């Protein structure tokens, strides 16, 4: 198992990025949150999980260890695969997922793409005991911090900049979508449609 990869980021796409270590480029599937924290030609330590299937070997990587831990918890739930877990972590932060699980907040979990009420209930049922043993964030602190730190427009701006789009074009598109009620993933996808 590869615990982490340290190297220079060489390419960034919507699905992930390429990190070079010892002249080998590894494609890392990642979340929009992690993608917004990295830039091309900078060195990073990326926390990883390698998933092996009959027809595929993929590496999933994260800017923070907390995000990796939540990813591993989510894929331990029956019927939650790596792609769904990435989608969840692109829509809702690790701390918000923890609080939703502990507080039995099905509505919060269903805001993530591909998560219906039945799946949200299963996540809570299977993970609540494990999450209660983890360090839990202060709910008030998350609500006070989220407008600044978890601002979808800011994260989307960084992600689009990392994909190579011009600042003026990004500002124009995001201003058009400012009042749209979109989660982070939907916001970036809609921005990309308008930027092409």
RAVENLIN-V553183 format. One record per residue. OMEGA is omega in whole degrees, -180 to 180 (NA if undefined). Layout:
[[OMEGA] [OMEGA]]
This chain:
[[177] [-179] [178] [175] [177] [-179] [-180] [175] [-176] [180] [175] [177] [179] [-174] [-176] [-176] [176] [176] [-177] [178] [-178] [178] [175] [178] [180] [174] [-178] [172] [-175] [-180] [177] [179] [179] [-179] [-179] [-178] [-177] [178] [180] [178] [172] [-180] [180] [169] [-175] [180] [-168] [172] [178] [-180] [-176] [175] [-179] [-174] [-174] [169] [-177] [176] [177] [-174] [-173] [179] [-179] [179] [-180] [-180] [176] [-179] [179] [177] [-179] [176] [-177] [-178] [175] [179] [180] [-180] [175] [178] [-179] [-177] [178] [179] [177] [179] [178] [-177] [174] [-177] [-175] [-180] [178] [-179] [180] [178] [178] [-178] [179] [-180] [-178] [-177] [180] [-176] [-178] [-178] [180] [-178] [-178] [175] [179] [-179] [176] [-179] [176] [-176] [-179] [180] [178] [178] [180] [178] [-179] [-178] [-175] [-174] [-172] [-179] [180] [-177] [180] [179] [-179] [175] [-177] [178] [175] [-176] [-180] [-179] [-180] [-178] [179] [-175] [-170] [-180] [-180] [-172] [-178] [-180] [-177] [-180] [179] [179] [179] [179] [-180] [-179] [-180] [177] [179] [177] [173] [180] [-178] [-178] [-178] [-180] [180] [-179] [-179] [-176] [-178] [177] [177] [-175] [-174] [-176] [179] [-179] [-176] [173] [-173] [-178] [-180] [180] [-180] [-180] [179] [177] [-179] [178] [-177] [-180] [-177] [NA]]
